[in-house]
Each structure stands twice: as structure tokens, then as C-alpha cells.
Amino acid sequence: MNLREYKMNERIKEFEKQCWDNQTNHLNVEKFAQLIVWECAYVMDKDADHPFVSRGSILKHHFGLE
């Protein structure tokens, strides 16, 4: 399964490129998960002052999962 098959934003595709191992032709899932967690933390810190928007909505919008 390739992430390009799903409708996600360019940030996720960038993470995939950073975590793809050409030698094994597999995704480094641990590194991929770490990048997503770091990005989520960054978004939550940056957008924490929006009182009328749920954090879940902020994250879904950021990753293009609306």
C-alpha cells in the first residue's frame, strides 16, 4: 500500500519520502510515526489559541483529511 493512493496533503507525502528505504523498498514505519507526532505537536502548539475550533479539526485540516 502506498500513501499516494490516499488523498492526503503534501506534508504526508514529504514524510513518506523521508522514511522510504530504497534498499529494502519499504517504509520505515517508526520514523514515519515519529514525524507525524512531531508535526501534530507543532500544529497544536502553533494553533492552540483557537477557542472555537476543535483540535481534531485543526489536525485533520492540516493533513488534508477533511
C-alpha positions as CSV (number, residue, x, y, z in Angstrom):
1,M,0.0,0.0,0.0
2,N,1.4,3.4,-1.0
3,L,0.3,6.7,0.7
4,R,-0.1,8.3,-2.7
5,E,-3.2,6.1,-3.2
6,Y,-4.9,8.2,-0.5
7,K,-6.0,11.8,-0.7
8,M,-3.6,13.5,1.7
9,N,-1.7,16.7,1.6
10,E,1.9,17.2,0.5
11,R,3.2,17.2,4.1
12,I,2.4,13.5,4.4
13,K,4.0,12.8,1.0
14,E,7.1,14.6,2.2
15,F,7.2,12.3,5.3
16,E,6.8,9.3,3.1
17,K,9.8,10.3,1.0
18,Q,11.9,10.9,4.1
19,C,11.1,7.5,5.5
20,W,11.3,5.4,2.4
21,D,14.2,2.9,2.4
22,N,15.3,2.2,-1.2
23,Q,17.4,-0.7,-0.1
24,T,14.5,-2.7,1.4
25,N,11.8,-1.0,-0.7
26,H,9.8,-0.4,2.5
27,L,8.6,2.5,4.6
28,N,10.4,3.0,7.9
29,V,7.1,3.0,9.9
30,E,8.7,4.0,13.2
31,K,10.4,7.1,11.7
32,F,7.2,7.9,9.8
33,A,5.1,7.8,13.0
34,Q,7.7,10.0,14.8
35,L,7.5,12.6,12.1
36,I,3.7,12.7,12.3
37,V,3.7,13.0,16.1
38,W,6.3,15.9,15.9
39,E,4.1,17.6,13.3
40,C,1.0,17.2,15.4
41,A,2.7,18.7,18.4
42,Y,3.9,21.6,16.3
43,V,0.4,22.2,14.9
44,M,-1.2,22.0,18.4
45,D,1.4,24.4,19.9
46,K,1.0,26.8,17.0
47,D,-2.8,26.8,16.8
48,A,-3.7,26.3,20.5
49,D,-5.2,29.7,20.8
50,H,-8.2,29.0,18.5
51,P,-11.1,28.7,21.1
52,F,-13.9,27.8,18.7
53,V,-12.1,25.1,16.6
54,S,-11.6,21.6,17.9
55,R,-8.0,20.3,17.9
56,G,-9.1,17.3,15.9
57,S,-10.5,19.6,13.2
58,I,-7.2,21.5,13.2
59,L,-5.2,18.3,12.7
60,K,-7.5,16.9,10.0
61,H,-7.3,20.2,8.1
62,H,-3.6,20.4,8.4
63,F,-3.1,16.9,7.0
64,G,-5.8,17.3,4.3
65,L,-8.2,14.7,5.8
66,E,-11.4,16.7,5.8
